[in-house]
Amino acid sequence: MADIRMRNFEAIPPVIKNLVIINALVFFAQNIFGNVGPYGMENLFALHDVHSVYFRPHQLITHMFMHGSLTHIFFNMFALWMFGSMLENVWGSKRFLIFYMACGLGAALLHLGVLYMEMSQVMEIFRQLPASQQEELLYSPTFKVNTATVGASGAVFGCLAAFGYLFPNSLLYVYFLFPIKAKWFVLIYAAMELWLGVQNSAGDNVAHWAHLGGALVGFLLVLYWNRKNRRHFY
């Protein structure tokens, strides 16, 4: 990939390897234990809207290690390895881990901010219901504010943004066939996510604003870290 020379280059560096293992173990636990009752894994550890009775602050972190399906975890972990490995090899494990967690946290905060605005109207209607109906809805999985968000996508989008910034001319192959430079791939992907987020396409079950939040934090962090060396690209 371009003319990169690094000592001790690792195809699967330690933080990437451990993140993949942790995500796989959590996904296995999700499938074993499921989400039975208010103390199910999803209710406890997936990210919930702040209006939800299931919301807990620790979910800002724990949701990053949960996934909704085998396809979901596979593509997230593949993208993490594809874009994150180069970043960890360039930065070192400590800086990469800080970067990854910061991107995931930024993704969660932007997602919660958008959710808060979207769900405020739902809560206004909820408060007008009789107490018996409120009690029935409060813990119901069908109540919109109890919808859970899971996945490492926000943190992975941060890696994608940083990769596009540091390695803008590296070629990526869409569907393993069509070459495109990383900088254009990132810009096109970000534009698509922004358009889908603005369109409020909740029906596709994708947290577009979380993706954008992770990408924004990733871009700002790498811009700050690279502020004294703006011409150092690969």
Residue, then its C-alpha position, 0 to 999 in steps of 0.5 A: m500500500a503506497d511506499i510505506r516502510m515501518r519497522n515491526f509491521e504486523a498484519i494483525p497488530p495487538v489492539i486490533k487482534n484483541l478487539v476482534i476477540i472481545n467482539a467475537l466473545v461478546f457476540f457469542a454471549q449474546n447468542i447464548f444468553g439472549n435478551v430475556g427480561p429487563y436484565g438481558m444483555e441488550n437491555l443492560f449493555a446496548l445503547h438506549d435513548v436517554h428517555s428509556v428506562y434501560f439507559r445507563p451511562h456505561q452503555l456509551i462504551t459497552h454498545m461498541f462491543m455488541h452486534g446484531s447479526l453475524t453479517h454485522i460483526f463480520f463486516n465491522m471487524f473486517a473493516l476494523w482490520m482493513f483500516g485500523s491495522m495500518l493506523e495501529n502500525v503507524w501510531g502504536s497500540k496505545r494511541f490507536l486504542i485511545f483513538y478507537m475508544a474516542c471515536g466510539l464515544g463521539a459516535a454514541l454522543l452524536h447518536l444520542g443527541v439526534l435521538y433525544m430530539e427525535m424522541s422528545q415528541v414521542m415522550e410528549i405523546f407518552r406523557q398524555l397517556p393514562a398511567s396504566q398505558q404508560e406502565e405497560l409501555l415503559y419496559s416494552p421492547t415495542f416502545k420506540v424509546n427502548t430501541a437499542t443501538v449496537g455495534a462498533s460501526g462508529a469507531v470503525f468509521g473513525c478509522l476510515a476517516a483517519f485512513g482517508y486523511l493519512f493515506p489519501n491516495s491508497l487504492l481501495y477496491v470496491y467489491f474487490l473489483f473497482p479501484i478508488k482512492a481512499k480520499w474519494f471513497v471516504l468523502i462519498y461514503a460520508a456524503m451518503e451517510l449525511w444524506l441518509g441521516v438528514q432523510n431520517s431513514a429510520g426504516d433501514n435500521v442503521a445509525h447514520w448519525a453514529h457513523l458520522g459522529g465517529a468519522l467526525v471525531g476521527f478526522l478531528l483527532v488525526l487533524y490535531w495529531n498531525r497539525k505539525n506535520r500536515r504534509h506527511f501523507y502516504 
